[in-house]
Amino acid sequence: LMVYEDRELIAVMPANIDENGDVHSHQGLSYGGVLNRSPLLFVNLLEVYQKIVEFLSNQKIKNLIIKHVPSCFALRRDTNLIFSWLESDKYRTDIYSFIPKRNYDKPNKHRLRHIKKAMKKNFKVKRISDFSIFWDKLLIPNLLDRYNVKPVHKSSEIQFLAEFFPENILCYGLYEREDLRAGVVLFIHNKVVHTQYIAGDKNRKDGGLDYLINYLILKYNRKYIFSFGSSSENNGNQINSGLLNWKESF
């Protein structure tokens, strides 16, 4: 949706319509809402949202569902206040983990023990230019085995995006000689490095995946917030405690 002031485009909202006719911003993205090129005063941003709601109402749309922007991504203001003025309903809450910039000390004792074990092995971290290597060898099998789901993106889609944004979409792999043992896809935007995909092989006892994450946090946290993303399941009603504990161990 595009919002104009006279003939000037001032805001856009990526969205999709589901099978029930509800509008989401956005079911294929980590977060949603209004994007605007230059800062808008609160009353102007509020009016933008009001115009969007009015437009959708005129289109016989009953529900607009917006994925809130996690605080670590917000550049100027928290839009929670906007939603309260719109008298909206909160339909789910997700728990979101991130490390503020220059705030990484060291992982907890359990995680540190795994990392020290990995440091004794012949591991090397390398950039992976062909995303299908990570997808086929680790990511797809890992997600199917552990969570019975598939990646949101195909490797060809991420490859396509990475060619347009080579400094913003990166894949790192942990290798033992020539064997890929773990991998991470990072999305880098403004002040945040976000771990979009993380996967390791079935041998978790030697700390390879922990070593890779620790390496990337040390590499990026001096300049960026390091985002682990959500640990919620079942439409936000359940916490994946194992996943959350692993993230919080850093």
N, C-alpha and C positions, 0 to 999 in steps of 0.2 A: 504494500500500500504506500502511496506517495502523497505527502501533505504539502500544499502550496500556500504561500502568502502572496496574494495577487498572482503573478506569473513565476515567482521564484520558488524553487523546490527547497524546502527548509528541513524536511524530515522524511525518513522512510521506515517502514516496519515489515521485515520479512515474515511471512506467515504461510500457513497451509490450512486447508479445510479437510476435516476427517470425514469418515463415513456417516457420522451423525449430523453433519452440517455445522459442527463447532469449528471456530477459527483458533488455531494455535500459533503462537510465536515463541518457539517453533519446535515441532516434534523431531526434526532432524538435526537440531543444534543444541549445544550445551546450555544456552541461555537465549533470551529473546527480549523484545521490547523495541522502543523507538531508537533509531540512529539519527543523529543530527551532526552536521559538519562543524558548525560553530556553536559556542555556548548559547543556550536559551535561558532567559529568565524563568524562574519557577512558574510564574503565571502563564508564560507563553508555552512552556512544555506541558503544563496542565491542560491548556486549551488544545494542544495537538492531540493529546490522548482523548479529550472530550469529543473532538471532531471525528476521530477514528471510531469511537464507540457509537456516535451518532450515525456515521456512514454505514457501519455494519448493521445497526438496528434497522435502518432504512432498507437494507438488503435482506431483511428477515432473518438475520443471524442472531441466535439467542445467547450464545456464550462466546466470549473471548478469553482464552486461557493463555497467560503469559508466563514463561519461565523467567523468574527474576534473575537479574545480573548478580552473581556472587560479588561480595564487597571487594575482593582483591582485584577485580577487573574494572570496577567503577572508577571513571576518570574524574568526575566532577561532583556528582551528588548521588545520594542513595535514593532510588525511586520508590522506596517503601512509602514515603510521605505522599507521593503522587497517588499511589493505589488507595491509601486511606481516604484521600479527598474524593476519589472516584467511588467510594463506598463499595469497594470490591470485597470478595470473599476469598480467604486463604483456603486453597483446596488440598495442598500438600506441603510438607516441609522436608527438605533434604539436608543431610549433614555434609559439610564441604570442608576439605582439609587443604591448608596451604601453609608454607613457611614464609613469613615476611622477609623482605629484602635485608640482606646482611644479618640474618637472625639465626643462621645455622651454627650450632655449637658442635654437637656430636650426637649420634643415635644412642638409644638406651643400651644397657649392658648386654641384653640378649642379642640385639641386632649387631652391636659392635663385635661380639664374639664371632658371629657369622662372617663379618667383613674381614676380620683378622685371619680367619681360616682361609678365606678366598685370596688374601694377599700373599699367601704362601704358594699359591698355584701360579701357573704360567698364563694368566689371563691378560688379554689386551682389549682395549676399547677402540672401536673404529666406526667411522661414519659409513652407513650403508646407502648406496645410491639407488639400488634396485629394490624397491619396497616389497616386491613379490617374494623375495628370499625370506624376509622376516614373516610375511603373511603365511606362506605355505609351510615353512618349517616349524614355526613356533606359535604365531598368534591364533590362527584358525584351530589347530589341534588343542591348544591350551584353553581357549574359550569354550569349545565343545565339551572338553573333558571336565572342566571345573564348574562351568555355569550353564552348559547346554544352550549356548547362544552363539551367534555369528557376529563378526565385526560389523559395525554400522556401515563402514565404507569397504568397497573392494580395493584391492591393492592398486588396480589401474586408475581408480578415481583419485586416490591419494597421490599417485605418481603424476597424474595430470595437474593437480593443484600445486604440487611441489615444483613443477617446472615453471609455473607462473610466479611462485613465491619461494624461491630457492633458499632464502635466508630465514624464512618463517616456518617452514615445515621440514623437520630434520628427523632422520632415523639413525639411532646409535645401536651398535651391536657389541656384545661381549663375546669374544672368541677365545677358545682354548685351542691353540694351534690354528687349524683351519675350520674348526667346528664351531658353529654359532650356538651359543649356550643361552643367551638372553638378549632381549631387545626392547627398545623404547622409542616411540614416535613422539616428538615434541612439537607443539604449536607455540610459536613465539610471537607475542603481540604486545607492542608498547612496553609495559612494565612487567609483564607476566610470562613465565615459561610454564606451559601446561602439558602434563603427561597425558596425551590423548589415548595412547595404547601402551600397555606394559605386558610382557610375557617372558617366561623362562621355560626351560625344559623341565622334565620330571625330577631331575636330580637337584633338589633344593637344599640339601644338607651341606653342600660345599660353599654356600653363600654367594654364588655367582650373581644372581639378580640383585641382592643387597649391595654387592660391590659396585655394580653398574649404577644403581640409583644414587648411592653415596658419591660416586665419581661425578655424576651430572649435577647434583646439588652443589658440590664444591665448585664446579666449573661455572655455574650460572647464578647462584644465590647472591654473589657479591653485587650483581647489577640488576637482578630480577627477583620478583616474588616467584617462588617455586610452588606450582599448583598441582595437587594430587587428584582433585576432583571429588565427586560424590561417592559416598559409600552406602547409599540408600537403595532399597529394593521394594518390590510390591507396591508401586505407586507412592513411595515415600513413607509407607507404614511400617517398614521393617529396616533395621540396620544390619548390614553384613559385618558382623562384629570381627570376624577374622581379617577381612580386608581393612577395616578401620584400625584395628590394632597394629597391623603391619605398617600402615601409613603413619600412625601416631608414634611408632617406635623410632622414626626419624626426627 
